[in-house]
């Protein structure tokens, strides 16, 4: 049991008196706390494996409880340990508690009523627990938090998210699903109608397209990160239903080589002939495997505050001419440092060259063999001139050779050799036998 004297001893340094911390100790068990006027209780990185019922009963002003990096199991984490003082409207609540951190413990599942004493809970962190699958009871526990705004489900090795997990917590604003084993965009997101921030980093999503699963209608989502994944392609309409998206982070995806020109756009609701785009202000595409970027992906790149295209194998040909002529000047003007690591990876003649050095250049087109067709005409003309000059020369050599001029007699046998040295006798010469 913690006493008032212990509380003073732990907090007589520079720590505010409304914060009580016991970190990196050999603490294994928590008994009931005395009456303390603390708002934040941090018990991180201990060896806590047992908590008494009603342990926090006297901490009526408690707003944040951090039990992360301990040895808590599902059997230990029961509703009774969080019982608070009686209330006629809510069953014995810790009614001021808004933040609960349970990450890095040994939880495989949650008791369905484990959060019943937290009527105003807004932040819940469960990351890095061996949950692996959100079963029905765990799903009920999360769904029973009506005011939940921040939920961290990262590094749980989840292969899927229950479809109806977010039906009840309608106030959810931030969701972290980083470091799981998801292979597609979770269908459960269709019920996260008020979500503003979403992390899908470090998952096994390879394709986002209509053949797999694109993002559902999420009219409040402003920030989306899909980084450090196995992502290969982003198809048409992948983000078209994210009408308020402002920041898109697609970074450090070593296999991402294709983003469809219609990934962000959609037909207007009132006028289908009109194409609509989200109010994007920040576009991060660095450290991928992109060689081209379609000019129609976003209509007004000059409206973007940040465009980060660094560390991609860009092809410096006519297809990317717009990047050199139109987009690169915007990057240089707004963020000069982001133009320093934009290099050409193709064609061969421009490998390693900084794209900023090509600002005033007119780039040629490469064919599928990474050669320049524009150079073929010059090559063919050279070949034709060579043929036209070579044929007469060859004929002349043959003619000279045949005539035996300049000692270049052809091989015509012994008789021909003898006749070559024969001299006709004069008419008046006598003939003697």
C-alpha beads as a LAMMPS data file, in Angstrom:
LAMMPS data file: protein, C-alpha beads

433 atoms
432 bonds

1 atom types
1 bond types

-500.0 500.0 xlo xhi
-500.0 500.0 ylo yhi
-500.0 500.0 zlo zhi

Masses

1 110.0

Atoms # bond

1 1 1 0.000 0.000 0.000
2 1 1 1.209 3.499 -0.797
3 1 1 1.161 5.953 2.091
4 1 1 0.996 9.735 2.104
5 1 1 4.639 9.818 3.188
6 1 1 5.685 7.693 0.222
7 1 1 3.787 9.993 -2.074
8 1 1 5.653 13.018 -0.667
9 1 1 8.979 11.193 -0.900
10 1 1 8.463 10.339 -4.570
11 1 1 7.363 13.837 -5.438
12 1 1 9.502 16.168 -3.326
13 1 1 11.779 16.932 -6.257
14 1 1 10.688 18.929 -9.290
15 1 1 7.667 16.767 -10.042
16 1 1 4.339 18.624 -9.682
17 1 1 2.303 17.444 -6.710
18 1 1 -0.565 16.314 -8.912
19 1 1 1.684 13.775 -10.691
20 1 1 2.807 10.535 -9.054
21 1 1 5.440 8.419 -10.833
22 1 1 7.010 5.086 -9.980
23 1 1 8.978 3.931 -13.025
24 1 1 11.655 1.293 -13.630
25 1 1 11.278 -0.412 -10.277
26 1 1 10.802 -3.967 -9.069
27 1 1 7.193 -3.225 -8.124
28 1 1 5.112 -6.378 -8.669
29 1 1 1.839 -5.645 -6.855
30 1 1 -0.490 -2.661 -6.397
31 1 1 -2.592 -2.402 -3.265
32 1 1 -5.202 0.284 -2.565
33 1 1 -3.919 3.840 -2.765
34 1 1 -4.648 6.260 0.107
35 1 1 -6.550 9.476 -0.486
36 1 1 -4.284 11.477 -2.759
37 1 1 -4.998 14.587 -4.778
38 1 1 -3.160 13.407 -7.856
39 1 1 -4.318 13.743 -11.452
40 1 1 -1.676 11.644 -13.200
41 1 1 -0.450 8.264 -11.994
42 1 1 2.439 6.710 -13.939
43 1 1 3.565 3.169 -13.106
44 1 1 5.603 2.401 -16.236
45 1 1 8.270 -0.252 -16.698
46 1 1 7.794 -2.173 -13.509
47 1 1 6.900 -5.835 -13.009
48 1 1 3.309 -5.394 -11.928
49 1 1 1.365 -8.637 -12.263
50 1 1 -1.291 -8.113 -9.581
51 1 1 -3.659 -5.235 -8.762
52 1 1 -6.009 -5.249 -5.770
53 1 1 -9.730 -4.642 -6.211
54 1 1 -10.564 -0.987 -5.727
55 1 1 -6.879 -0.061 -5.903
56 1 1 -7.679 3.395 -7.303
57 1 1 -10.859 3.976 -5.282
58 1 1 -9.466 6.966 -3.367
59 1 1 -7.916 8.698 -6.382
60 1 1 -11.043 10.676 -7.165
61 1 1 -9.184 13.375 -9.131
62 1 1 -7.328 10.919 -11.355
63 1 1 -7.352 11.910 -15.033
64 1 1 -4.571 9.733 -16.469
65 1 1 -3.415 6.236 -15.530
66 1 1 -0.337 4.675 -17.139
67 1 1 0.192 0.953 -16.500
68 1 1 2.308 0.287 -19.578
69 1 1 5.377 -1.982 -19.752
70 1 1 4.318 -4.343 -16.977
71 1 1 3.234 -7.993 -16.693
72 1 1 -0.530 -7.565 -16.585
73 1 1 -2.570 -10.435 -17.997
74 1 1 -6.190 -10.712 -19.063
75 1 1 -6.945 -12.629 -15.863
76 1 1 -5.627 -9.770 -13.709
77 1 1 -7.276 -6.909 -15.585
78 1 1 -10.854 -7.174 -14.321
79 1 1 -13.463 -4.408 -13.824
80 1 1 -13.300 -4.545 -10.005
81 1 1 -9.786 -3.113 -9.793
82 1 1 -11.069 0.149 -11.316
83 1 1 -14.035 0.640 -9.008
84 1 1 -14.584 4.209 -7.857
85 1 1 -16.938 6.012 -5.481
86 1 1 -20.644 5.413 -5.882
87 1 1 -22.622 7.616 -8.227
88 1 1 -26.396 7.521 -8.658
89 1 1 -26.005 7.761 -12.454
90 1 1 -22.857 5.721 -13.152
91 1 1 -21.813 2.549 -11.333
92 1 1 -18.920 3.480 -8.989
93 1 1 -17.001 5.533 -11.528
94 1 1 -13.581 7.066 -11.813
95 1 1 -15.459 9.738 -13.636
96 1 1 -12.560 12.112 -14.336
97 1 1 -10.274 9.499 -15.880
98 1 1 -9.750 10.253 -19.587
99 1 1 -6.509 8.447 -20.462
100 1 1 -5.633 4.791 -19.845
101 1 1 -2.389 3.252 -21.134
102 1 1 -2.127 -0.528 -21.070
103 1 1 0.434 -1.035 -23.811
104 1 1 3.321 -3.522 -23.621
105 1 1 1.721 -5.948 -21.194
106 1 1 0.675 -9.604 -21.559
107 1 1 -2.960 -9.082 -22.543
108 1 1 -4.435 -11.615 -24.954
109 1 1 -8.002 -10.342 -24.628
110 1 1 -10.141 -7.928 -22.608
111 1 1 -12.964 -8.513 -20.168
112 1 1 -16.121 -7.122 -21.824
113 1 1 -16.855 -4.828 -18.837
114 1 1 -13.296 -3.832 -17.994
115 1 1 -13.918 -0.166 -18.833
116 1 1 -17.341 0.195 -17.253
117 1 1 -16.004 2.434 -14.464
118 1 1 -14.606 4.996 -16.930
119 1 1 -17.646 6.869 -18.274
120 1 1 -15.471 9.638 -19.736
121 1 1 -12.546 7.634 -21.081
122 1 1 -11.178 9.248 -24.267
123 1 1 -7.703 7.758 -24.814
124 1 1 -6.953 4.026 -24.789
125 1 1 -3.587 2.506 -25.687
126 1 1 -3.312 -1.265 -26.152
127 1 1 -0.338 -1.446 -28.484
128 1 1 2.294 -4.179 -28.276
129 1 1 0.138 -6.721 -26.448
130 1 1 -0.130 -10.335 -27.717
131 1 1 -3.798 -9.930 -28.621
132 1 1 -3.370 -11.098 -32.270
133 1 1 -7.125 -11.266 -32.823
134 1 1 -9.905 -9.052 -31.498
135 1 1 -12.396 -11.602 -30.216
136 1 1 -16.036 -10.895 -29.405
137 1 1 -15.402 -10.033 -25.736
138 1 1 -12.574 -7.621 -26.585
139 1 1 -14.735 -6.065 -29.261
140 1 1 -17.525 -5.511 -26.728
141 1 1 -15.076 -3.915 -24.282
142 1 1 -13.913 -1.376 -26.873
143 1 1 -17.396 -0.756 -28.212
144 1 1 -18.611 0.073 -24.700
145 1 1 -16.457 3.228 -24.492
146 1 1 -18.924 5.847 -25.748
147 1 1 -16.579 8.857 -25.619
148 1 1 -13.469 7.163 -27.010
149 1 1 -11.494 9.558 -29.219
150 1 1 -8.021 7.990 -29.479
151 1 1 -7.449 4.252 -29.925
152 1 1 -4.019 2.657 -30.345
153 1 1 -4.171 -0.898 -31.689
154 1 1 -0.658 -0.931 -33.122
155 1 1 1.664 -3.940 -33.070
156 1 1 -0.961 -6.492 -32.094
157 1 1 -0.342 -8.712 -35.163
158 1 1 -3.959 -8.330 -36.237
159 1 1 -4.896 -9.901 -39.566
160 1 1 -8.297 -8.221 -39.569
161 1 1 -10.417 -5.703 -37.696
162 1 1 -13.964 -6.784 -36.734
163 1 1 -16.373 -5.149 -39.146
164 1 1 -18.596 -3.593 -36.475
165 1 1 -15.887 -2.572 -33.995
166 1 1 -16.449 1.148 -34.533
167 1 1 -20.217 1.204 -34.639
168 1 1 -20.604 2.371 -31.006
169 1 1 -17.560 4.615 -30.358
170 1 1 -18.888 7.318 -32.688
171 1 1 -16.534 9.972 -31.313
172 1 1 -13.353 8.204 -32.422
173 1 1 -10.957 10.759 -33.939
174 1 1 -7.572 8.985 -34.125
175 1 1 -6.909 5.328 -34.912
176 1 1 -3.471 3.711 -35.003
177 1 1 -3.269 0.334 -36.751
178 1 1 0.481 0.425 -37.373
179 1 1 2.523 -2.769 -37.243
180 1 1 -0.201 -5.333 -37.852
181 1 1 -0.694 -8.004 -40.536
182 1 1 -3.541 -6.402 -42.468
183 1 1 -3.613 -7.247 -46.183
184 1 1 -6.328 -4.796 -47.204
185 1 1 -8.050 -1.626 -46.065
186 1 1 -10.314 -2.706 -43.145
187 1 1 -14.028 -2.655 -43.971
188 1 1 -14.638 -1.590 -40.352
189 1 1 -13.531 1.929 -41.314
190 1 1 -16.922 2.546 -42.921
191 1 1 -18.352 2.981 -39.399
192 1 1 -15.592 5.296 -38.157
193 1 1 -17.546 8.232 -39.491
194 1 1 -15.815 10.906 -37.386
195 1 1 -12.265 9.647 -37.798
196 1 1 -9.761 12.432 -38.539
197 1 1 -6.373 10.669 -38.315
198 1 1 -5.507 7.159 -39.483
199 1 1 -2.220 5.231 -39.406
200 1 1 -1.889 2.055 -41.487
201 1 1 1.905 1.889 -41.486
202 1 1 3.882 -1.364 -41.426
203 1 1 1.136 -3.630 -42.731
204 1 1 1.017 -6.159 -45.575
205 1 1 -1.295 -4.204 -47.866
206 1 1 -0.015 -4.655 -51.441
207 1 1 -2.777 -3.122 -53.542
208 1 1 -5.467 -0.525 -52.911
209 1 1 -7.938 -0.736 -55.747
210 1 1 -11.516 -1.643 -56.530
211 1 1 -10.557 -5.273 -57.058
212 1 1 -9.259 -5.423 -53.474
213 1 1 -10.813 -2.744 -51.243
214 1 1 -10.614 1.031 -51.446
215 1 1 -11.283 3.498 -48.662
216 1 1 -14.969 3.924 -47.808
217 1 1 -16.671 7.294 -47.433
218 1 1 -14.881 9.092 -44.593
219 1 1 -15.925 12.729 -44.722
220 1 1 -13.898 13.794 -41.668
221 1 1 -10.551 12.123 -42.366
222 1 1 -7.779 14.723 -42.748
223 1 1 -4.591 12.716 -42.179
224 1 1 -3.700 9.322 -43.681
225 1 1 -0.380 7.498 -43.448
226 1 1 0.435 4.275 -45.299
227 1 1 4.206 3.942 -44.938
228 1 1 6.793 1.191 -44.481
229 1 1 4.463 -1.346 -46.095
230 1 1 4.569 -3.907 -48.910
231 1 1 2.381 -1.609 -50.996
232 1 1 2.886 -2.027 -54.766
233 1 1 0.127 -0.081 -56.480
234 1 1 -2.652 2.393 -55.811
235 1 1 -5.540 2.087 -58.212
236 1 1 -8.306 4.296 -59.500
237 1 1 -10.565 5.712 -56.785
238 1 1 -8.365 4.463 -53.924
239 1 1 -8.782 7.727 -51.956
240 1 1 -11.674 9.242 -53.871
241 1 1 -14.098 9.050 -50.912
242 1 1 -11.791 10.953 -48.559
243 1 1 -13.307 14.313 -49.368
244 1 1 -11.518 16.250 -46.584
245 1 1 -8.066 14.693 -46.853
246 1 1 -5.331 17.269 -46.222
247 1 1 -2.207 15.190 -45.542
248 1 1 -1.330 12.011 -47.421
249 1 1 1.816 10.124 -46.425
250 1 1 2.885 7.331 -48.766
251 1 1 6.535 6.944 -47.822
252 1 1 9.207 4.258 -47.502
253 1 1 7.272 1.709 -49.531
254 1 1 10.082 0.083 -51.557
255 1 1 7.698 -1.694 -53.967
256 1 1 5.271 1.174 -54.646
257 1 1 5.726 1.883 -58.355
258 1 1 2.270 2.920 -59.541
259 1 1 -0.268 5.567 -58.483
260 1 1 -3.278 5.856 -60.776
261 1 1 -4.089 9.317 -62.062
262 1 1 -7.625 8.960 -60.612
263 1 1 -6.544 7.768 -57.167
264 1 1 -7.730 11.011 -55.522
265 1 1 -10.450 12.264 -57.845
266 1 1 -14.144 11.486 -57.981
267 1 1 -17.206 12.571 -59.907
268 1 1 -19.146 15.451 -58.420
269 1 1 -22.238 14.550 -56.425
270 1 1 -24.376 17.262 -57.981
271 1 1 -22.702 17.346 -61.376
272 1 1 -21.185 13.980 -62.429
273 1 1 -19.313 15.732 -65.228
274 1 1 -17.374 17.747 -62.695
275 1 1 -14.272 16.162 -61.153
276 1 1 -13.704 16.799 -57.447
277 1 1 -10.513 16.515 -55.398
278 1 1 -9.809 16.641 -51.637
279 1 1 -8.294 19.861 -50.170
280 1 1 -4.825 18.315 -50.046
281 1 1 -2.069 20.510 -48.589
282 1 1 0.697 17.986 -47.822
283 1 1 1.778 15.179 -50.149
284 1 1 4.653 12.943 -49.040
285 1 1 5.871 10.392 -51.599
286 1 1 9.534 10.010 -50.679
287 1 1 11.493 6.754 -50.555
288 1 1 9.272 4.717 -52.846
289 1 1 9.849 3.039 -56.205
290 1 1 8.075 5.632 -58.358
291 1 1 9.498 6.377 -61.787
292 1 1 6.656 8.574 -63.066
293 1 1 3.957 10.776 -61.547
294 1 1 0.829 11.661 -63.456
295 1 1 0.156 15.364 -63.848
296 1 1 -3.564 14.722 -63.328
297 1 1 -3.170 13.087 -59.921
298 1 1 -3.824 16.500 -58.370
299 1 1 -5.014 19.594 -60.289
300 1 1 -3.290 22.396 -58.369
301 1 1 0.140 21.421 -57.119
302 1 1 0.834 25.095 -56.481
303 1 1 -1.753 24.958 -53.677
304 1 1 0.247 22.318 -51.809
305 1 1 2.358 23.432 -48.864
306 1 1 4.597 20.364 -49.046
307 1 1 5.439 18.052 -51.957
308 1 1 8.150 15.535 -51.071
309 1 1 9.242 13.365 -54.016
310 1 1 12.784 12.588 -52.927
311 1 1 14.573 9.260 -53.274
312 1 1 12.565 7.716 -56.096
313 1 1 13.980 6.253 -59.361
314 1 1 12.557 8.987 -61.600
315 1 1 12.686 8.678 -65.382
316 1 1 13.816 11.977 -66.880
317 1 1 12.003 11.848 -70.208
318 1 1 9.112 13.619 -71.897
319 1 1 6.537 11.817 -69.736
320 1 1 7.924 13.587 -66.669
321 1 1 8.574 16.878 -68.450
322 1 1 5.779 18.503 -66.423
323 1 1 7.592 17.604 -63.189
324 1 1 10.723 19.394 -64.357
325 1 1 8.967 22.399 -65.864
326 1 1 5.977 22.900 -63.544
327 1 1 6.273 20.987 -60.281
328 1 1 9.975 21.323 -59.521
329 1 1 9.901 25.163 -59.465
330 1 1 7.104 24.968 -56.856
331 1 1 9.195 22.631 -54.686
332 1 1 12.270 24.849 -55.019
333 1 1 10.284 27.922 -54.058
334 1 1 8.538 26.452 -51.009
335 1 1 11.051 23.885 -49.735
336 1 1 14.446 24.179 -51.458
337 1 1 15.959 21.319 -49.470
338 1 1 13.385 18.908 -50.907
339 1 1 14.754 19.468 -54.405
340 1 1 18.273 18.305 -53.528
341 1 1 17.649 14.549 -53.602
342 1 1 15.646 14.394 -56.816
343 1 1 17.807 12.453 -59.254
344 1 1 17.317 10.829 -62.644
345 1 1 17.490 7.050 -62.697
346 1 1 16.769 6.785 -66.438
347 1 1 17.673 7.150 -69.298
348 1 1 21.233 5.932 -69.159
349 1 1 22.658 9.260 -70.354
350 1 1 21.105 11.104 -67.360
351 1 1 21.577 8.577 -64.546
352 1 1 22.477 10.351 -61.302
353 1 1 21.837 13.823 -62.648
354 1 1 19.920 16.211 -60.405
355 1 1 16.544 17.093 -61.852
356 1 1 17.099 20.742 -60.934
357 1 1 19.867 20.847 -63.552
358 1 1 17.285 20.088 -66.238
359 1 1 14.945 22.984 -65.490
360 1 1 15.439 24.591 -68.897
361 1 1 15.766 21.359 -70.829
362 1 1 13.305 19.740 -73.176
363 1 1 13.307 16.078 -72.339
364 1 1 13.081 13.428 -75.036
365 1 1 10.884 10.336 -74.931
366 1 1 12.186 6.883 -74.114
367 1 1 10.794 3.696 -75.602
368 1 1 10.234 0.469 -73.758
369 1 1 13.880 -0.448 -74.223
370 1 1 14.958 2.760 -72.468
371 1 1 16.439 4.204 -75.634
372 1 1 15.714 7.503 -77.337
373 1 1 13.683 7.058 -80.582
374 1 1 14.534 10.651 -81.522
375 1 1 18.113 9.552 -82.049
376 1 1 17.112 6.778 -84.469
377 1 1 16.717 9.218 -87.409
378 1 1 20.281 10.422 -87.058
379 1 1 21.531 6.871 -86.820
380 1 1 19.565 5.779 -89.916
381 1 1 20.772 8.774 -91.939
382 1 1 24.346 7.915 -91.012
383 1 1 23.827 4.315 -92.052
384 1 1 22.272 5.401 -95.385
385 1 1 25.133 7.788 -96.133
386 1 1 27.578 5.021 -95.328
387 1 1 25.789 2.663 -97.711
388 1 1 25.650 5.244 -100.514
389 1 1 29.349 5.966 -100.185
390 1 1 30.387 2.399 -99.500
391 1 1 28.744 0.727 -102.493
392 1 1 30.556 2.800 -105.209
393 1 1 33.840 2.388 -103.374
394 1 1 33.363 -1.360 -103.209
395 1 1 32.521 -1.532 -106.909
396 1 1 35.589 0.546 -107.755
397 1 1 37.826 -1.765 -105.783
398 1 1 36.373 -4.806 -107.537
399 1 1 36.822 -3.152 -110.932
400 1 1 40.446 -2.248 -110.221
401 1 1 41.067 -5.685 -108.912
402 1 1 39.575 -7.304 -112.002
403 1 1 41.601 -5.092 -114.380
404 1 1 44.763 -5.832 -112.530
405 1 1 45.600 -2.198 -112.058
406 1 1 48.252 -1.245 -109.574
407 1 1 49.425 -4.809 -109.429
408 1 1 46.098 -6.029 -108.048
409 1 1 45.677 -8.886 -110.608
410 1 1 43.194 -11.554 -109.779
411 1 1 44.257 -15.164 -109.536
412 1 1 43.553 -16.630 -113.035
413 1 1 45.989 -19.593 -113.166
414 1 1 49.482 -20.252 -114.607
415 1 1 48.569 -19.382 -118.208
416 1 1 47.313 -15.989 -117.184
417 1 1 50.495 -15.454 -115.200
418 1 1 52.605 -16.372 -118.247
419 1 1 50.658 -14.067 -120.560
420 1 1 51.229 -11.235 -118.149
421 1 1 54.942 -11.336 -119.152
422 1 1 54.493 -12.128 -122.862
423 1 1 55.747 -9.560 -125.470
424 1 1 54.518 -9.789 -129.055
425 1 1 57.338 -10.048 -131.680
426 1 1 57.747 -7.311 -134.287
427 1 1 56.546 -8.056 -137.796
428 1 1 60.025 -7.853 -139.367
429 1 1 61.725 -10.149 -136.935
430 1 1 63.106 -13.428 -138.420
431 1 1 61.878 -16.659 -137.070
432 1 1 64.590 -19.222 -136.519
433 1 1 64.269 -22.813 -135.534

Bonds

1 1 1 2
2 1 2 3
3 1 3 4
4 1 4 5
5 1 5 6
6 1 6 7
7 1 7 8
8 1 8 9
9 1 9 10
10 1 10 11
11 1 11 12
12 1 12 13
13 1 13 14
14 1 14 15
15 1 15 16
16 1 16 17
17 1 17 18
18 1 18 19
19 1 19 20
20 1 20 21
21 1 21 22
22 1 22 23
23 1 23 24
24 1 24 25
25 1 25 26
26 1 26 27
27 1 27 28
28 1 28 29
29 1 29 30
30 1 30 31
31 1 31 32
32 1 32 33
33 1 33 34
34 1 34 35
35 1 35 36
36 1 36 37
37 1 37 38
38 1 38 39
39 1 39 40
40 1 40 41
41 1 41 42
42 1 42 43
43 1 43 44
44 1 44 45
45 1 45 46
46 1 46 47
47 1 47 48
48 1 48 49
49 1 49 50
50 1 50 51
51 1 51 52
52 1 52 53
53 1 53 54
54 1 54 55
55 1 55 56
56 1 56 57
57 1 57 58
58 1 58 59
59 1 59 60
60 1 60 61
61 1 61 62
62 1 62 63
63 1 63 64
64 1 64 65
65 1 65 66
66 1 66 67
67 1 67 68
68 1 68 69
69 1 69 70
70 1 70 71
71 1 71 72
72 1 72 73
73 1 73 74
74 1 74 75
75 1 75 76
76 1 76 77
77 1 77 78
78 1 78 79
79 1 79 80
80 1 80 81
81 1 81 82
82 1 82 83
83 1 83 84
84 1 84 85
85 1 85 86
86 1 86 87
87 1 87 88
88 1 88 89
89 1 89 90
90 1 90 91
91 1 91 92
92 1 92 93
93 1 93 94
94 1 94 95
95 1 95 96
96 1 96 97
97 1 97 98
98 1 98 99
99 1 99 100
100 1 100 101
101 1 101 102
102 1 102 103
103 1 103 104
104 1 104 105
105 1 105 106
106 1 106 107
107 1 107 108
108 1 108 109
109 1 109 110
110 1 110 111
111 1 111 112
112 1 112 113
113 1 113 114
114 1 114 115
115 1 115 116
116 1 116 117
117 1 117 118
118 1 118 119
119 1 119 120
120 1 120 121
121 1 121 122
122 1 122 123
123 1 123 124
124 1 124 125
125 1 125 126
126 1 126 127
127 1 127 128
128 1 128 129
129 1 129 130
130 1 130 131
131 1 131 132
132 1 132 133
133 1 133 134
134 1 134 135
135 1 135 136
136 1 136 137
137 1 137 138
138 1 138 139
139 1 139 140
140 1 140 141
141 1 141 142
142 1 142 143
143 1 143 144
144 1 144 145
145 1 145 146
146 1 146 147
147 1 147 148
148 1 148 149
149 1 149 150
150 1 150 151
151 1 151 152
152 1 152 153
153 1 153 154
154 1 154 155
155 1 155 156
156 1 156 157
157 1 157 158
158 1 158 159
159 1 159 160
160 1 160 161
161 1 161 162
162 1 162 163
163 1 163 164
164 1 164 165
165 1 165 166
166 1 166 167
167 1 167 168
168 1 168 169
169 1 169 170
170 1 170 171
171 1 171 172
172 1 172 173
173 1 173 174
174 1 174 175
175 1 175 176
176 1 176 177
177 1 177 178
178 1 178 179
179 1 179 180
180 1 180 181
181 1 181 182
182 1 182 183
183 1 183 184
184 1 184 185
185 1 185 186
186 1 186 187
187 1 187 188
188 1 188 189
189 1 189 190
190 1 190 191
191 1 191 192
192 1 192 193
193 1 193 194
194 1 194 195
195 1 195 196
196 1 196 197
197 1 197 198
198 1 198 199
199 1 199 200
200 1 200 201
201 1 201 202
202 1 202 203
203 1 203 204
204 1 204 205
205 1 205 206
206 1 206 207
207 1 207 208
208 1 208 209
209 1 209 210
210 1 210 211
211 1 211 212
212 1 212 213
213 1 213 214
214 1 214 215
215 1 215 216
216 1 216 217
217 1 217 218
218 1 218 219
219 1 219 220
220 1 220 221
221 1 221 222
222 1 222 223
223 1 223 224
224 1 224 225
225 1 225 226
226 1 226 227
227 1 227 228
228 1 228 229
229 1 229 230
230 1 230 231
231 1 231 232
232 1 232 233
233 1 233 234
234 1 234 235
235 1 235 236
236 1 236 237
237 1 237 238
238 1 238 239
239 1 239 240
240 1 240 241
241 1 241 242
242 1 242 243
243 1 243 244
244 1 244 245
245 1 245 246
246 1 246 247
247 1 247 248
248 1 248 249
249 1 249 250
250 1 250 251
251 1 251 252
252 1 252 253
253 1 253 254
254 1 254 255
255 1 255 256
256 1 256 257
257 1 257 258
258 1 258 259
259 1 259 260
260 1 260 261
261 1 261 262
262 1 262 263
263 1 263 264
264 1 264 265
265 1 265 266
266 1 266 267
267 1 267 268
268 1 268 269
269 1 269 270
270 1 270 271
271 1 271 272
272 1 272 273
273 1 273 274
274 1 274 275
275 1 275 276
276 1 276 277
277 1 277 278
278 1 278 279
279 1 279 280
280 1 280 281
281 1 281 282
282 1 282 283
283 1 283 284
284 1 284 285
285 1 285 286
286 1 286 287
287 1 287 288
288 1 288 289
289 1 289 290
290 1 290 291
291 1 291 292
292 1 292 293
293 1 293 294
294 1 294 295
295 1 295 296
296 1 296 297
297 1 297 298
298 1 298 299
299 1 299 300
300 1 300 301
301 1 301 302
302 1 302 303
303 1 303 304
304 1 304 305
305 1 305 306
306 1 306 307
307 1 307 308
308 1 308 309
309 1 309 310
310 1 310 311
311 1 311 312
312 1 312 313
313 1 313 314
314 1 314 315
315 1 315 316
316 1 316 317
317 1 317 318
318 1 318 319
319 1 319 320
320 1 320 321
321 1 321 322
322 1 322 323
323 1 323 324
324 1 324 325
325 1 325 326
326 1 326 327
327 1 327 328
328 1 328 329
329 1 329 330
330 1 330 331
331 1 331 332
332 1 332 333
333 1 333 334
334 1 334 335
335 1 335 336
336 1 336 337
337 1 337 338
338 1 338 339
339 1 339 340
340 1 340 341
341 1 341 342
342 1 342 343
343 1 343 344
344 1 344 345
345 1 345 346
346 1 346 347
347 1 347 348
348 1 348 349
349 1 349 350
350 1 350 351
351 1 351 352
352 1 352 353
353 1 353 354
354 1 354 355
355 1 355 356
356 1 356 357
357 1 357 358
358 1 358 359
359 1 359 360
360 1 360 361
361 1 361 362
362 1 362 363
363 1 363 364
364 1 364 365
365 1 365 366
366 1 366 367
367 1 367 368
368 1 368 369
369 1 369 370
370 1 370 371
371 1 371 372
372 1 372 373
373 1 373 374
374 1 374 375
375 1 375 376
376 1 376 377
377 1 377 378
378 1 378 379
379 1 379 380
380 1 380 381
381 1 381 382
382 1 382 383
383 1 383 384
384 1 384 385
385 1 385 386
386 1 386 387
387 1 387 388
388 1 388 389
389 1 389 390
390 1 390 391
391 1 391 392
392 1 392 393
393 1 393 394
394 1 394 395
395 1 395 396
396 1 396 397
397 1 397 398
398 1 398 399
399 1 399 400
400 1 400 401
401 1 401 402
402 1 402 403
403 1 403 404
404 1 404 405
405 1 405 406
406 1 406 407
407 1 407 408
408 1 408 409
409 1 409 410
410 1 410 411
411 1 411 412
412 1 412 413
413 1 413 414
414 1 414 415
415 1 415 416
416 1 416 417
417 1 417 418
418 1 418 419
419 1 419 420
420 1 420 421
421 1 421 422
422 1 422 423
423 1 423 424
424 1 424 425
425 1 425 426
426 1 426 427
427 1 427 428
428 1 428 429
429 1 429 430
430 1 430 431
431 1 431 432
432 1 432 433
